[in-house]
Amino acid sequence: MEQELRKQPVDEIVPLANEKNFQLVEAEYDPDGKSYDRHRTNWIMTTILVVAETASSGPLSNPSAVAVVGFVPGTILFIALGVIATYTAVLLHEFWKEHQHIRNYDDAGEIVFGRVGKEVLLWCQIALLIFFNASVIEPAADALYVLGNQKTCYVIFSVVVTVFGILISIPRTLRGVSYLSIAAIISWLAALIPTMVGVATQSAPMPGIKPGADLHLAAASSASFYDIVGAVNDIVYAYSGHMVFFNLILEMRHPMEFRKAVIIAFAITTVMYTLYGVFIYAYTGIYSQSPYFFNLVNPKLQKAAFFLQIPNLLIAGVNYAYLATKNVLRRFPSKRTAAYKNDLKSWALWVFLVATFWWVPWLLEELIPVFDDLIGIGGALFASQFTYGLPCLFWCYQNRSKLFRWPYILLTVINVIIFLLSWLSLGVGVYANVDNIKMLSDSGAIPKPFSCSQ
C-alpha cells in the first residue's frame, strides 16, 4: 500500500481503496446522492473559503480586545496568533498528506487516540459549531434590535433570526457554498468600511458619551491577567477556521495547493484584523464595543452597518448548522440517508437536526448575553485546541520517531510550547470569562437571560 501511495502524482488526491468506499464518501459530500467531481475548487477559491470561514462573527470583538491590552500588545497578539494559526494550518495539511483518507478532525483524532479520540473530537466539533452559531444569532438579533429602534423585545428578534435560520438551512446541499462565501466576504467588508469611516469622523466614541471625552488610549494597559487572557481568547476565536480545513482540502482540484491557499488567506485576515482592530480602538478607546457597530453615533449609519452584516452572519449560520447536522449523521451511519433520501422520515430527521443546531445555540446566546464572553468561552474551550493545540499534537505524533533528532528538536520545542499555551488558554480562559459574566451579572451591568433589553 505504501508503494502505491508513493507512486501517486503529487498534485492529485490518493483514490479511495475501492469503488464502494468512493460511493459512500460521495454520498456524504453530496446530500442529493448524485455523482459529481469532488475535486472542484482551485486554490484561489479555497483562499476565499478560508477567509470566509475565519471572518464571520468572531472578528466583531477585535477592537474591544485591543481596548483590554492596548495598542502594542494588541498589535503583537493579532500578528503572532495569526502567524501561529497559519503555521498550525500548514501542520494539518502535512498530517493529511500522510493520511489522505481524513475527512474531518475526528478522523485525525482516531489515528492518534483510537476510537475514543474519534468520539471526543466529533462531539467537540459539534460543540464548537454550536458556539459558532450562537455567536451568529446574537449579533444578527442585535442588528434587528437596532433596526427596530430598540422598541421591540430583543428575545423576539433572536427568535426571528433562529426561525429564519432554520428555514434557509433546510436545503440539504451546499453546492453554492463557494459563491456564498464570496457574498459573505462582501457583506463583511461592506459593513466594516463604513464603520471605520464613521468612527473616524464622529465627535464622540459611542452614543451617550459627550464629544471630546477622554478615550484613555494606552500603548499597553494595566489590565488584570484574567482580562488579558479573555481578550486573547477573543482573538483566538477570530482565527478559528481550522475545523473545516480537512473538508476544504478534499474539495480541491489539486489538494497539494492548500498550503499556498491557507498562507495567503491568513496573511489577508491577519493584516485586516490588525488594521481595523487597532484603527477602531484609536477612535473609541476604552469605549470600544462588541460588536463594534455599537460605537457608531449616527443612528442611520449604525443601522446600515448592522443591516449589511446580516448576510455574512446568516450565511455563516447556515454553514455551521449544515456541518453540525452532517457530523451527527456521520456518527450514526444508519441515519445517513436523511442527507439525501426523499421520503418523509428522512426529511423529518434532517429538519429536526437542523432546527436543533439553531435552537440550542439560541438558548446558549440567551444564557450568555455578553458577546465578548460568549466567544471567549467558545474560544477557550474548543477553538484554542482545534486551531492551536491539536495540530501541534498531530505533528508530534507524525514525527514521533525523530522528535529529539536535529533539527527536529527545535520544531518539537516550538510545538510543545504552542500546545501548552493552548491548554493555558483553555483553563484560564474559561475561568476568566465565566468569572466576568458573574461579576457583570451581580453588578447589574448586563441584562438577565431572556431579557427584552440588550
C-alpha positions as CSV (number, residue, x, y, z in Angstrom):
1,M,0.0,0.0,0.0
2,E,2.8,2.4,0.9
3,Q,4.4,1.8,-2.5
4,E,1.1,2.6,-4.2
5,L,0.9,5.9,-2.3
6,R,4.4,6.9,-3.3
7,K,3.5,6.4,-7.0
8,Q,0.7,8.9,-6.9
9,P,1.3,12.3,-8.6
10,V,1.9,15.0,-6.0
11,D,-1.0,17.2,-7.2
12,E,-3.7,14.5,-7.1
13,I,-5.6,13.1,-4.2
14,V,-5.0,9.4,-3.5
15,P,-8.0,7.4,-4.7
16,L,-10.1,5.5,-2.2
17,A,-9.4,1.8,-1.9
18,N,-12.4,0.7,-3.9
19,E,-15.5,1.9,-5.8
20,K,-17.8,1.1,-2.9
21,N,-15.9,3.3,-0.5
22,F,-15.8,6.1,-3.1
23,Q,-19.6,6.0,-3.4
24,L,-20.0,6.2,0.4
25,V,-17.9,9.3,0.5
26,E,-19.7,10.8,-2.5
27,A,-23.0,10.3,-0.7
28,E,-21.6,12.0,2.4
29,Y,-20.5,15.1,0.5
30,D,-23.4,15.2,-1.9
31,P,-26.6,15.2,0.0
32,D,-28.6,14.7,-3.2
33,G,-26.9,11.4,-3.7
34,K,-25.8,12.4,-7.2
35,S,-22.3,11.8,-8.6
36,Y,-20.1,14.8,-9.2
37,D,-16.4,15.7,-9.3
38,R,-15.4,16.3,-5.7
39,H,-12.0,17.9,-6.7
40,R,-13.6,21.0,-8.0
41,T,-12.1,24.1,-6.3
42,N,-8.9,25.8,-7.3
43,W,-6.5,27.4,-4.8
44,I,-7.9,30.9,-5.3
45,M,-11.4,29.8,-4.4
46,T,-10.0,27.8,-1.4
47,T,-8.3,31.0,-0.3
48,I,-11.7,32.8,-0.4
49,L,-13.3,29.9,1.5
50,V,-10.7,30.0,4.3
51,V,-11.1,33.8,4.7
52,A,-14.9,33.4,4.8
53,E,-14.8,30.5,7.3
54,T,-12.5,32.5,9.5
55,A,-14.0,36.0,9.3
56,S,-17.7,35.7,10.2
57,S,-18.8,36.8,13.7
58,G,-15.6,36.3,15.7
59,P,-13.8,39.5,14.4
60,L,-16.6,41.7,15.6
61,S,-14.9,41.9,19.0
62,N,-11.4,42.7,17.7
63,P,-11.4,46.4,18.8
64,S,-12.6,45.6,22.2
65,A,-9.8,43.1,22.6
66,V,-7.3,45.8,21.8
67,A,-9.0,48.0,24.3
68,V,-8.2,45.5,27.0
69,V,-4.5,45.1,26.3
70,G,-3.5,48.3,24.5
71,F,-2.0,49.3,21.1
72,V,1.3,47.5,21.3
73,P,0.2,44.2,22.9
74,G,-2.9,44.1,20.7
75,T,-0.9,44.5,17.5
76,I,1.6,41.8,18.7
77,L,-1.2,39.4,19.6
78,F,-3.0,39.8,16.3
79,I,0.2,39.2,14.3
80,A,1.6,36.5,16.5
81,L,-1.7,34.5,16.8
82,G,-2.2,34.9,13.0
83,V,1.3,33.6,12.2
84,I,0.8,30.7,14.6
85,A,-2.6,29.9,13.1
86,T,-1.0,29.9,9.7
87,Y,1.7,27.5,10.9
88,T,-0.8,25.1,12.5
89,A,-3.0,25.1,9.3
90,V,0.1,24.0,7.4
91,L,0.7,21.3,10.0
92,L,-2.9,20.0,9.3
93,H,-2.1,19.8,5.6
94,E,1.2,18.0,6.3
95,F,-0.7,15.5,8.5
96,W,-3.4,15.0,5.8
97,K,-0.7,14.2,3.2
98,E,0.4,11.2,5.3
99,H,-3.3,10.1,6.0
100,Q,-5.3,11.1,2.9
101,H,-8.4,9.3,4.0
102,I,-9.0,12.0,6.6
103,R,-12.3,13.9,6.0
104,N,-12.7,15.6,9.4
105,Y,-10.9,16.3,12.6
106,D,-12.4,13.3,14.3
107,D,-10.8,11.0,11.6
108,A,-7.4,12.6,12.6
109,G,-8.3,12.0,16.3
110,E,-8.9,8.3,15.6
111,I,-5.4,7.9,14.1
112,V,-3.7,9.4,17.2
113,F,-6.1,8.4,20.1
114,G,-8.1,5.5,18.7
115,R,-11.9,5.2,18.8
116,V,-12.2,7.2,22.0
117,G,-10.3,10.1,20.3
118,K,-12.7,10.0,17.4
119,E,-15.8,10.2,19.6
120,V,-14.4,13.0,21.7
121,L,-13.3,15.1,18.8
122,L,-16.5,14.5,16.9
123,W,-18.7,15.9,19.7
124,C,-16.2,18.7,20.4
125,Q,-16.6,19.7,16.7
126,I,-20.3,19.8,17.2
127,A,-20.0,21.8,20.4
128,L,-17.8,24.4,18.7
129,L,-20.3,24.6,15.8
130,I,-23.0,25.4,18.4
131,F,-20.8,28.2,19.8
132,F,-20.2,29.4,16.3
133,N,-23.9,29.6,15.6
134,A,-24.6,31.2,19.0
135,S,-22.1,33.9,18.0
136,V,-24.1,34.4,14.8
137,I,-27.5,34.7,16.3
138,E,-26.5,37.3,18.9
139,P,-25.2,40.0,16.6
140,A,-27.9,39.2,14.0
141,A,-30.5,39.7,16.6
142,D,-28.7,42.9,17.7
143,A,-28.9,44.1,14.1
144,L,-32.7,43.6,14.1
145,Y,-33.0,45.2,17.5
146,V,-31.2,48.3,16.3
147,L,-33.1,48.4,13.1
148,G,-36.3,48.3,15.1
149,N,-35.2,51.3,17.1
150,Q,-34.8,49.1,20.2
151,K,-38.5,49.3,20.9
152,T,-39.3,45.6,20.4
153,C,-38.3,42.9,22.9
154,Y,-34.8,41.6,22.0
155,V,-35.8,38.0,22.5
156,I,-38.4,38.3,19.8
157,F,-35.7,39.3,17.3
158,S,-33.4,36.5,18.5
159,V,-36.3,34.0,17.9
160,V,-36.9,35.6,14.4
161,V,-33.3,35.1,13.5
162,T,-33.4,31.5,14.7
163,V,-36.5,30.6,12.9
164,F,-35.3,32.3,9.7
165,G,-32.0,30.5,10.0
166,I,-33.8,27.1,10.3
167,L,-35.9,27.8,7.2
168,I,-32.9,28.7,5.0
169,S,-30.9,25.8,6.4
170,I,-33.5,23.2,5.3
171,P,-32.0,22.6,1.7
172,R,-29.7,19.6,2.0
173,T,-27.0,20.8,-0.3
174,L,-24.3,23.5,-0.1
175,R,-23.3,23.3,-3.8
176,G,-23.1,27.1,-4.0
177,V,-21.0,27.5,-0.8
178,S,-18.1,29.0,-2.7
179,Y,-20.2,31.7,-4.1
180,L,-22.0,32.2,-0.8
181,S,-18.6,32.7,0.7
182,I,-17.8,35.5,-1.7
183,A,-21.1,37.1,-0.8
184,A,-20.2,36.7,2.9
185,I,-16.9,38.5,2.5
186,I,-18.5,41.3,0.5
187,S,-21.1,41.7,3.3
188,W,-18.4,41.8,6.0
189,L,-16.4,44.4,4.1
190,A,-19.5,46.4,3.2
191,A,-20.3,46.7,6.9
192,L,-16.7,47.2,8.1
193,I,-15.6,50.0,5.8
194,P,-18.5,52.5,6.7
195,T,-17.9,51.6,10.4
196,M,-14.2,52.6,10.2
197,V,-15.2,55.8,8.3
198,G,-17.9,56.5,10.8
199,V,-15.9,56.2,14.0
200,A,-13.1,58.3,12.4
201,T,-15.3,61.2,11.6
202,Q,-17.7,61.3,14.6
203,S,-17.0,63.5,17.6
204,A,-17.9,61.0,20.3
205,P,-16.6,57.5,20.8
206,M,-20.1,56.0,21.1
207,P,-23.8,57.0,21.7
208,G,-24.4,58.6,25.1
209,I,-20.8,59.8,25.6
210,K,-20.0,63.5,25.3
211,P,-18.0,64.7,22.4
212,G,-14.3,65.1,23.2
213,A,-14.4,62.6,26.0
214,D,-11.0,61.2,27.1
215,L,-10.5,57.9,25.3
216,H,-7.7,56.8,27.7
217,L,-5.7,55.3,24.9
218,A,-2.7,53.3,26.0
219,A,0.3,51.8,24.4
220,A,-0.1,49.0,27.0
221,S,-2.9,48.7,29.5
222,S,-2.7,47.6,33.1
223,A,-5.5,45.1,32.8
224,S,-5.6,42.0,35.0
225,F,-4.1,38.7,33.9
226,Y,-7.6,37.2,33.6
227,D,-8.8,40.1,31.5
228,I,-5.8,39.7,29.2
229,V,-6.5,36.0,28.8
230,G,-10.1,36.8,28.0
231,A,-9.0,39.2,25.2
232,V,-6.6,36.7,23.9
233,N,-9.3,34.1,23.6
234,D,-11.5,36.6,21.7
235,I,-8.6,36.8,19.2
236,V,-8.2,33.0,19.2
237,Y,-11.9,32.7,18.3
238,A,-11.4,35.2,15.4
239,Y,-8.8,32.8,13.8
240,S,-10.8,29.6,14.4
241,G,-11.5,28.2,11.0
242,H,-9.2,25.1,11.2
243,M,-12.0,22.7,12.0
244,V,-13.2,22.6,8.3
245,F,-9.8,22.6,6.7
246,F,-9.8,18.8,6.0
247,N,-13.1,19.2,4.2
248,L,-11.6,22.1,2.1
249,I,-8.6,20.0,1.2
250,L,-10.8,17.2,-0.1
251,E,-12.8,19.7,-2.2
252,M,-9.7,21.0,-4.0
253,R,-8.8,20.0,-7.6
254,H,-5.2,20.0,-6.5
255,P,-5.1,19.3,-2.7
256,M,-1.3,19.9,-2.5
257,E,-2.0,23.6,-3.2
258,F,-3.9,24.0,0.1
259,R,-0.7,25.2,1.7
260,K,-0.4,28.1,-0.6
261,A,-4.1,29.0,-0.3
262,V,-4.1,28.9,3.5
263,I,-0.9,31.0,3.8
264,I,-2.4,33.7,1.6
265,A,-5.7,33.6,3.4
266,F,-4.2,34.0,6.8
267,A,-2.0,36.8,5.6
268,I,-5.1,38.6,4.4
269,T,-7.0,38.0,7.7
270,T,-4.1,38.9,9.9
271,V,-3.5,42.2,8.2
272,M,-7.2,43.0,8.2
273,Y,-7.7,42.1,11.8
274,T,-4.7,44.1,13.0
275,L,-5.5,47.2,10.9
276,Y,-9.2,47.6,11.8
277,G,-8.8,46.3,15.4
278,V,-6.2,49.0,16.1
279,F,-7.9,51.6,13.9
280,I,-11.3,51.4,15.6
281,Y,-9.7,51.3,19.1
282,A,-7.7,54.5,18.2
283,Y,-11.1,56.4,17.8
284,T,-13.1,54.7,20.5
285,G,-10.6,53.8,23.2
286,I,-12.0,52.4,26.4
287,Y,-15.4,52.7,24.9
288,S,-14.8,50.1,22.2
289,Q,-17.9,47.9,21.9
290,S,-18.5,44.4,20.8
291,P,-19.9,44.1,18.2
292,Y,-18.1,47.3,17.1
293,F,-21.2,48.7,15.3
294,F,-22.4,49.9,18.7
295,N,-19.7,52.5,18.6
296,L,-21.4,54.4,15.7
297,V,-23.1,57.6,16.9
298,N,-25.0,58.3,13.7
299,P,-28.2,56.1,14.1
300,K,-28.7,55.8,10.3
301,L,-25.1,54.7,9.7
302,Q,-25.3,52.2,12.7
303,K,-28.4,50.7,11.2
304,A,-26.9,50.5,7.8
305,A,-23.7,48.8,9.1
306,F,-25.8,46.2,11.1
307,F,-28.0,45.6,8.1
308,L,-25.1,45.0,5.8
309,Q,-23.6,42.5,8.2
310,I,-26.7,40.3,8.4
311,P,-26.0,38.3,5.1
312,N,-22.5,37.4,6.3
313,L,-23.9,36.2,9.6
314,L,-26.7,34.2,8.1
315,I,-24.5,32.5,5.5
316,A,-22.1,31.5,8.3
317,G,-25.0,30.2,10.4
318,V,-26.4,28.0,7.6
319,N,-22.9,26.6,7.1
320,Y,-22.5,25.8,10.8
321,A,-25.9,24.2,11.1
322,Y,-25.3,22.1,8.0
323,L,-21.8,20.9,9.2
324,A,-23.2,20.0,12.7
325,T,-26.1,18.1,11.1
326,K,-23.7,16.2,8.8
327,N,-21.4,15.3,11.7
328,V,-24.3,13.8,13.6
329,L,-25.4,11.8,10.6
330,R,-21.8,10.5,10.1
331,R,-21.8,9.3,13.7
332,F,-24.9,7.2,13.0
333,P,-24.5,5.6,9.6
334,S,-28.0,4.0,9.6
335,K,-29.4,7.6,9.6
336,R,-27.1,9.0,6.9
337,T,-29.8,8.6,4.2
338,A,-31.5,11.6,5.8
339,A,-28.9,13.7,3.9
340,Y,-30.2,12.8,0.5
341,K,-33.2,10.4,0.5
342,N,-36.6,12.0,-0.5
343,D,-39.0,10.4,2.0
344,L,-40.9,11.8,4.9
345,K,-38.8,10.1,7.6
346,S,-35.5,11.3,6.1
347,W,-36.8,14.9,5.7
348,A,-38.2,14.9,9.2
349,L,-34.9,13.8,10.7
350,W,-33.0,16.4,8.6
351,V,-35.3,19.2,9.7
352,F,-35.2,18.1,13.3
353,L,-31.4,18.1,13.4
354,V,-31.1,21.4,11.6
355,A,-33.6,23.0,14.0
356,T,-31.7,21.6,16.9
357,F,-28.5,23.2,15.8
358,W,-30.3,26.6,15.7
359,W,-32.3,26.3,18.9
360,V,-29.5,25.1,21.1
361,P,-27.2,28.0,20.0
362,W,-30.2,30.3,20.6
363,L,-30.5,29.0,24.1
364,L,-26.7,29.4,24.7
365,E,-26.7,33.0,23.5
366,E,-29.6,33.9,25.7
367,L,-27.9,32.3,28.7
368,I,-24.6,34.2,27.9
369,P,-25.8,37.7,26.9
370,V,-22.3,39.2,26.7
371,F,-20.9,38.7,23.2
372,D,-17.2,39.0,24.3
373,D,-17.7,36.3,26.9
374,L,-19.7,34.1,24.6
375,I,-17.0,33.9,22.0
376,G,-14.3,33.9,24.8
377,I,-15.7,30.7,26.3
378,G,-16.0,29.1,22.9
379,G,-12.5,30.2,22.0
380,A,-11.1,28.9,25.3
381,L,-12.9,25.5,25.4
382,F,-12.7,24.5,21.8
383,A,-11.1,26.9,19.3
384,S,-7.8,27.0,21.3
385,Q,-7.4,23.3,20.7
386,F,-8.7,23.0,17.1
387,T,-6.7,26.0,16.0
388,Y,-3.5,25.7,18.1
389,G,-3.2,22.7,20.3
390,L,-4.3,19.7,18.3
391,P,-2.3,20.5,15.1
392,C,0.9,20.5,17.2
393,L,-0.1,17.2,18.8
394,F,-0.7,15.7,15.4
395,W,2.8,16.9,14.3
396,C,4.4,15.3,17.3
397,Y,2.6,12.0,16.5
398,Q,3.5,12.1,12.9
399,N,7.2,12.7,13.7
400,R,7.4,10.7,17.0
401,S,10.4,8.7,15.8
402,K,12.6,11.8,15.3
403,L,11.3,14.3,17.9
404,F,14.7,14.6,19.6
405,R,16.9,14.5,16.5
406,W,18.5,17.6,15.0
407,P,16.9,19.8,13.6
408,Y,13.5,18.3,14.5
409,I,14.2,19.1,18.2
410,L,13.7,22.8,17.5
411,L,10.3,22.1,16.0
412,T,9.5,19.8,18.9
413,V,10.1,22.6,21.4
414,I,8.0,25.1,19.3
415,N,5.1,22.7,19.0
416,V,5.2,21.7,22.7
417,I,5.2,25.4,23.7
418,I,2.2,26.1,21.5
419,F,0.4,23.1,22.8
420,L,0.9,24.0,26.4
421,L,-0.1,27.6,25.8
422,S,-3.3,26.3,24.2
423,W,-4.2,24.5,27.4
424,L,-3.3,27.5,29.5
425,S,-5.7,29.5,27.2
426,L,-8.4,26.8,27.8
427,G,-8.2,26.6,31.6
428,V,-7.6,30.2,32.5
429,G,-9.8,31.5,29.6
430,V,-12.9,29.6,30.7
431,Y,-12.4,30.7,34.3
432,A,-11.8,34.4,33.3
433,N,-14.9,34.6,31.1
434,V,-17.2,32.8,33.5
435,D,-16.0,35.0,36.3
436,N,-16.5,38.1,34.3
437,I,-20.1,37.1,33.5
438,K,-20.8,36.5,37.2
439,M,-19.3,39.9,38.1
440,L,-21.3,41.8,35.5
441,S,-24.4,40.0,36.4
442,D,-24.0,40.6,40.1
443,S,-23.4,44.3,39.4
444,G,-26.4,44.6,37.1
445,A,-24.2,45.7,34.2
446,I,-25.7,43.1,31.8
447,P,-29.3,42.0,31.2
448,K,-30.6,38.9,32.7
449,P,-31.1,35.8,30.4
450,F,-34.1,36.2,28.2
451,S,-34.3,39.9,28.9
452,C,-36.1,42.2,26.5
453,S,-33.3,44.8,26.7
454,Q,-29.8,44.4,25.3
